[in-house]
Structure formats: C-alpha cells, structure tokens
Amino acid sequence: MVRNTGPPPAPNQSHFWFQPENSVSFSEQKTIIKALMRPRTNRDDYHTMSREQQVNLIRLRTGHNRLNAHMNRKFKLAPSPTCACGQEDQTAEHILQRCPLLDEERKEVWPSPTPLQTKLYGSRQELEKTTTFITSAGLIV
C-alpha cells in the first residue's frame, strides 16, 4: 500500500474547487438566484382583474365555455350549436361581434366597431368592457 504523505497538490484548473479570481462568489450566486426566483411585483392587465373577470375572459379566449357551440359539440348538453338568433353558431366571436340579439348592449359598451382581438386581449379598459358586456347581456360563459 502506497501512502501519499506530501502536501496536497497546488490548485489548478483541473480541480473542481478551483475558482478564477474574477468569478462570482457563492454568496453573490445565492443573491442572484434568489432575485431571479422572486415573484414579479408588476402584473399585466389580465392579472390585475378579479377572479370572475379572469375566468370569463379565459373561457372566451379558449372556446371552452358554456355557449351553445361548445356545449353541443363537446358534451351534447345543448340541443343545437346555433345561437338563439338563429343566424349562426353561438361562439365567443358571434356574441361579441355579430349577434343581432345583443346589438343594443354591444353598442352601449363599444360605440364604434372594435376588433375581436382588442376585446379579448386589449388593455385593461377593453377587457373590462368585455366582461361588462357579458354581464349586461346576461350570458353565462
């Protein structure tokens, strides 16, 4: 059995404990990682809304809602995908843009034509208009 009785070898780049002089210390690394893992304090418009408003918007955005088109095609819980107006399927786009039964409520909320993209993904003011429209129309999405 051979014993090494001399001093440990001088550090060099082949040893895992070697740290160059200009590297970040462990304490600094820890601070950087903690800062990156901290939750953001600024939130986008969607995340500053109430839970009920968020639920309505996400259901309208994804199409997974309680409107006839989805309830008929996915679950067979609605007798027909057609809207009560009888013109086309009751989808988020139909009720937000074209349904003649909701023209008055739509004109109160959006006096001038507004694109669907703005209604579903716009500023907080636009998103609140959309949720107000859904509520005033008596729709459950």
C-alpha angles and dihedrals in degrees: 000000000000119000125200105220098168128097118283115273118270113263116264136164093276092067119085094224093059114116121184115233095250096050125115115265122238091252091052091047090052091051092049093049092048091050091051093048095049113108116252117261095203115072132193123246094264093054094051092061126093120273092250091052091048092051092051092048096047091049091051092046096050100036091234095124143114096267118124096253094059096036092052100042099039105033106011088231096127119062092226138006089229121111120243088254088066094223103104145337116306102247132148090259092051096051095041096044116018118011107126091206089064099042095110095049090044093052091049092054098035110026091180126043111279125191119245090239090061093047093053104031106020132109123309090265091055093045090051089051089055094051090045090052092051091050095045091047089055092236123152110208 
